[in-house]
């Protein structure tokens, strides 16, 4: 196997990418399952991706499990940077292609932070549950044109949310999947779950973006919020348990979508 990895360096890149999708899927699945419990009044809690890491480490053999997830997250980060720099998907260097590749890099940086938190928790040296969204919003607001920066960031995240909704409605993501080994019924079921997951993530992104716009207009970092606060906001609305339950199941579905990517994605072998 070692010689095979040396002769075909793209093989280890592909395995890292697939392992990365699995780890990210596990994290989102845990967030969704905990929120489902809240919606049904059977325990659980609303949390974000860092909270999911804390949940993993609290299980039997938790540090070992979290260490495995951390390795996967590092693999995901490396894959995102490879997508941004080497462009294995041939996005190109026009405006649209560069925007996509920059998005890959930004996504890689975000999950690099999550991977660092996972390693810190394993080592017992941090990775606490402080509101990182509020912290960096406060730092941005303190800069020149800080309100514009935060507001633009909020608008950008809402744009990402609408892009997730677009992906869900068009289902173009299935072009990257090799589902030929599935029956038509199985294929339709997989695609439906993936679309539901993308819809839920799009809704959450729009709420988070709105939080940032509110923080900018009010010049108040405490108005900013992440995934945890978005779920709490849903729970506080009329029919909040229903809304939270739907989105929570959607986040579980998004975790499944990532597992589907890990298993069936046509990851470029000449990356």
C-alpha positions in Angstrom: 0.0 0.0 0.0 2.8 2.4 0.9 4.4 2.0 -2.6 1.0 2.5 -4.2 0.6 5.8 -2.3 4.0 6.9 -3.4 3.4 6.0 -7.0 0.0 7.6 -7.0 0.1 10.7 -4.8 -3.5 11.5 -5.7 -4.7 8.4 -4.0 -3.8 9.7 -0.5 -5.4 13.1 -1.4 -8.6 11.3 -2.4 -8.6 9.3 0.8 -8.0 12.4 2.9 -10.9 14.2 1.2 -13.3 11.3 1.7 -12.2 10.9 5.4 -12.7 14.7 5.8 -16.2 14.5 4.5 -17.0 11.7 6.9 -15.7 13.7 9.9 -17.6 16.8 8.9 -20.7 14.7 8.4 -20.3 13.2 11.9 -20.0 16.7 13.4 -23.2 18.0 11.7 -25.1 14.8 12.5 -24.4 15.3 16.2 -25.5 18.9 16.1 -28.7 17.8 14.4 -29.4 14.9 16.7 -28.9 17.0 19.8 -31.3 19.6 18.4 -33.9 16.9 17.5 -33.9 15.9 21.2 -34.6 19.4 22.2 -37.4 19.7 19.7 -39.0 16.5 21.1 -38.4 17.5 24.7 -36.3 14.4 25.4 -33.1 16.1 26.4 -30.3 17.3 24.2 -29.3 20.9 23.6 -28.8 23.3 20.8 -25.1 23.7 20.1 -22.7 24.4 17.3 -19.9 22.4 15.7 -17.5 23.1 18.7 -20.3 21.8 21.0 -20.4 18.6 18.9 -16.7 18.1 19.5 -17.3 18.4 23.3 -20.1 15.8 23.0 -17.8 13.4 21.2 -15.0 13.7 23.8 -17.6 13.1 26.7 -18.4 9.6 25.3 -16.6 6.4 26.2 -13.2 6.4 24.5 -14.1 10.0 23.7 -10.5 11.3 23.2 -9.7 8.5 20.8 -12.9 9.1 18.8 -12.3 12.9 18.8 -8.7 12.4 17.7 -9.9 10.3 14.7 -12.4 13.1 13.9 -9.7 15.7 14.2 -7.5 13.9 11.7 -10.5 13.8 9.3 -11.1 17.5 9.7 -7.4 18.1 8.9 -7.9 16.0 5.8 -10.9 18.1 4.9 -9.0 21.3 5.3 -6.1 20.0 3.1 -8.6 19.0 0.5 -10.2 22.5 0.4 -6.8 24.1 0.0 -5.9 21.7 -2.8 -9.2 22.6 -4.5 -8.3 26.3 -4.1 -4.7 26.1 -5.2 -4.4 23.2 -7.6 -7.9 23.5 -9.1 -8.4 19.7 -9.7 -12.1 20.5 -10.6 -10.9 22.9 -13.4 -12.9 25.8 -12.1 -10.6 28.1 -14.0 -9.2 31.6 -13.5 -12.2 33.6 -14.7 -14.2 35.7 -12.2 -16.6 32.8 -11.4 -13.9 30.2 -11.1 -11.7 32.4 -8.8 -14.7 33.2 -6.6 -15.4 29.5 -6.2 -11.7 28.8 -5.4 -11.6 31.6 -2.9 -14.7 30.1 -1.3 -12.8 26.8 -0.9 -9.9 28.6 0.8 -12.2 30.5 3.2 -14.1 27.2 4.0 -10.7 25.6 4.6 -9.7 28.3 7.0 -13.0 28.0 8.9 -12.6 24.3 9.4 -8.9 24.7 10.2 -10.1 26.6 13.3 -12.5 23.7 14.1 -9.7 21.1 13.6 -7.5 23.1 16.0 -10.3 23.2 18.5 -10.6 19.4 18.2 -6.9 18.9 18.8 -6.9 21.3 21.8 -9.8 19.4 23.4 -8.0 16.1 22.9 -4.8 17.5 24.5 -6.9 19.1 27.3 -5.5 22.5 26.4 -8.6 24.5 25.5 -11.2 24.4 22.8 -13.8 25.8 25.1 -17.3 26.9 24.2 -16.8 30.7 24.0 -18.8 32.6 21.4 -16.2 32.8 18.7 -18.7 34.5 16.4 -19.2 37.3 18.9 -15.5 37.5 19.6 -14.4 38.0 16.0 -17.4 40.3 15.3 -16.2 42.5 18.2 -12.7 42.6 16.7 -14.1 43.6 13.3 -16.3 46.3 14.7 -13.3 47.8 16.4 -11.6 48.3 13.0 -12.0 51.2 10.7 -15.2 50.7 8.6 -15.9 47.8 11.0 -19.7 48.1 10.7 -19.4 47.9 6.9 -17.1 44.8 7.2 -19.5 43.0 9.5 -22.5 44.0 7.4 -20.8 42.8 4.2 -19.9 39.6 5.9 -23.5 39.1 6.9 -24.7 39.7 3.4 -22.1 37.3 2.1 -23.3 34.5 4.4 -26.9 35.2 3.4 -25.7 34.8 -0.2 -24.1 31.5 0.7 -27.4 30.5 2.3 -29.3 31.2 -0.9 -26.7 29.3 -2.8 -27.3 26.3 -0.6 -31.1 26.7 -1.3 -30.3 26.9 -5.0 -28.2 23.7 -4.9 -31.1 22.0 -3.1 -33.8 23.1 -5.6 -31.7 22.3 -8.7 -30.0 19.2 -7.3 -27.1 19.9 -9.6 -24.8 18.4 -6.9 -25.8 14.9 -8.1 -23.6 15.5 -11.2 -20.6 15.0 -8.9 -22.0 11.7 -7.5 -21.5 8.3 -9.0 -24.8 6.6 -8.0 -24.9 4.0 -10.8 -24.7 1.1 -8.3 -28.0 2.2 -6.7 -31.5 1.4 -7.9 -33.7 4.2 -9.0 -35.6 4.1 -5.7 -32.4 4.2 -3.7 -31.0 7.0 -5.9 -34.1 9.1 -5.5 -34.1 8.6 -1.7 -30.4 9.6 -1.5 -31.0 12.7 -3.6 -34.1 13.7 -1.5 -32.1 13.4 1.7 -29.3 15.5 0.3 -31.6 18.2 -0.9 -33.3 18.4 2.5 -29.9 18.8 4.2 -28.9 21.6 1.9 -32.2 23.3 2.5 -31.7 23.2 6.2 -28.2 24.5 6.0 -29.3 27.3 3.7 -31.9 28.4 6.3 -29.3 28.4 9.1 -26.9 30.4 7.0 -29.5 33.0 6.3 -30.3 33.4 10.0 -26.6 33.7 10.9 -26.1 36.3 8.2 -29.1 38.3 9.5 -27.5 38.2 13.0 -24.3 39.8 11.6 -26.3 42.5 9.8 -28.1 43.3 13.1 -24.7 43.4 14.9 -23.4 45.9 12.2 -26.4 48.2 12.3 -26.6 48.2 16.1 -22.8 48.3 16.5 -23.3 45.5 19.0 -21.2 42.3 18.8 -23.5 40.5 21.2 -26.2 40.6 18.4 -24.0 38.2 16.4 -24.6 34.5 16.6 -23.6 31.2 15.1 -25.2 27.9 14.6 -26.3 27.5 18.2 -28.0 30.9 18.3 -29.7 30.2 15.0 -31.2 27.0 16.4 -32.3 28.8 19.6 -33.9 31.5 17.6 -36.0 28.9 15.7 -37.0 27.3 18.9 -38.3 30.7 20.3 -40.7 31.3 17.3 -44.3 30.4 17.2 -44.5 26.6 16.6 -40.8 26.7 17.6 -40.6 23.0 18.4 -41.8 22.1 14.9 -39.4 24.6 13.2 -36.5 23.4 15.3 -37.4 19.8 14.6 -37.5 20.3 10.9 -34.2 22.1 10.7 -32.6 19.7 13.2 -33.6 16.7 11.0 -32.3 18.7 8.1 -28.9 19.1 9.7 -28.8 15.3 10.3 -29.7 15.0 6.6 -26.8 17.4 5.8 -24.5 15.1 7.7 -25.8 12.2 5.6 -25.2 14.3 2.5 -21.5 14.7 3.5 -21.3 10.9 4.0 -22.8 10.5 0.5 -20.1 12.7 -0.8 -17.5 10.6 1.0 -18.8 7.4 -0.5 -20.0 8.4 -4.0 -18.3 11.7 -5.0 -16.3 11.7 -8.2 -13.1 13.1 -6.5 -10.6 14.0 -9.2 -7.8 11.4 -9.2 -5.2 13.6 -11.0 -5.3 16.3 -8.3 
